[in-house]
């Protein structure tokens, strides 16, 4: 009878210790995962926002005329409709 009580007591104590260590390990792991997620978010934000913006204030008239000329008309492409 004494042996059974001692074994149950040791088993309960080991269960409590294991539960405590698992909780602390999981808490550390969760904190580590959150820190890695924050770093990844910071990296994405720094990549998505350019440090120097380019702004064009003046486009030469000759360039505008050339662009408009290229767009107008175009080539005719013959095609056939295919019914499925």
Secondary structure as GFF3:
##gff-version 3
##sequence-region A 1 84
A	DSSP	alpha_helix	2	48	.	.	.	ID=ss1
A	DSSP	alpha_helix	61	71	.	.	.	ID=ss2
###
